[in-house]
């Protein structure tokens, strides 16, 4: 059974870079056809897709976040990572790693941007 687990700091200061890691167990992130995503939900708002990295390492980003977002992977650790630069309080949200088309989701992690 494939499981996803987010990890990273819960508090980030404005203007800093938010970094989160998703560790995948029970399956390989290089499995053909799988797209691994970062999705967030600000308080009181809906889900927002941020970007994805696929099984071959190709990346895709939301146009609204592309200038600040980078997604990478470490296949030796079966992990993929989100970096969001120049954060503001508007980036406060629950961040999820997921493989939505396979109905695979992490439990989510709260990240607050505050000084």
BELGIGI-V969386 format. One record per backbone hydrogen bond with DSSP energy under -0.5 kcal/mol. CO is the residue of the C=O (numbers start at 0). NH is the residue of the N-H. E is the energy in kcal/mol with one decimal. If there is no record, write none. Layout:
co=CO nh=NH e=E
co=CO nh=NH e=E
//
This chain:
co=2 nh=24 e=-2.7
co=4 nh=22 e=-2.7
co=6 nh=20 e=-2.8
co=9 nh=111 e=-2.8
co=11 nh=113 e=-2.0
co=12 nh=15 e=-1.9
co=14 nh=85 e=-0.6
co=15 nh=17 e=-0.5
co=15 nh=86 e=-2.3
co=17 nh=83 e=-2.6
co=18 nh=8 e=-0.5
co=19 nh=81 e=-2.9
co=20 nh=6 e=-2.0
co=20 nh=22 e=-0.5
co=21 nh=23 e=-0.6
co=21 nh=79 e=-1.9
co=22 nh=4 e=-1.5
co=24 nh=2 e=-2.7
co=27 nh=30 e=-1.5
co=30 nh=33 e=-1.8
co=33 nh=54 e=-1.4
co=35 nh=52 e=-2.7
co=36 nh=97 e=-2.3
co=37 nh=49 e=-2.8
co=37 nh=50 e=-1.3
co=38 nh=95 e=-3.8
co=39 nh=47 e=-3.0
co=40 nh=93 e=-2.0
co=41 nh=44 e=-2.1
co=45 nh=41 e=-0.5
co=47 nh=39 e=-2.6
co=49 nh=61 e=-2.5
co=50 nh=37 e=-2.5
co=51 nh=59 e=-2.5
co=52 nh=35 e=-2.9
co=53 nh=56 e=-1.8
co=57 nh=53 e=-2.7
co=59 nh=51 e=-2.7
co=61 nh=64 e=-1.4
co=61 nh=65 e=-1.5
co=64 nh=67 e=-2.0
co=64 nh=68 e=-1.0
co=65 nh=68 e=-0.5
co=67 nh=84 e=-2.6
co=69 nh=82 e=-2.3
co=71 nh=80 e=-2.8
co=73 nh=76 e=-0.9
co=73 nh=77 e=-0.9
co=73 nh=78 e=-2.0
co=77 nh=23 e=-2.4
co=78 nh=73 e=-2.8
co=79 nh=21 e=-3.0
co=80 nh=71 e=-1.9
co=81 nh=19 e=-2.3
co=82 nh=69 e=-2.2
co=83 nh=17 e=-3.1
co=86 nh=14 e=-3.1
co=87 nh=90 e=-2.4
co=88 nh=91 e=-1.8
co=92 nh=94 e=-0.6
co=92 nh=110 e=-2.7
co=93 nh=40 e=-2.2
co=94 nh=108 e=-2.1
co=95 nh=38 e=-2.7
co=96 nh=105 e=-2.6
co=97 nh=36 e=-3.8
co=98 nh=101 e=-2.0
co=98 nh=103 e=-1.7
co=99 nh=102 e=-1.8
co=102 nh=104 e=-0.5
co=103 nh=98 e=-3.3
co=108 nh=94 e=-3.0
co=110 nh=92 e=-2.0
co=111 nh=11 e=-2.7
co=111 nh=113 e=-0.7
//
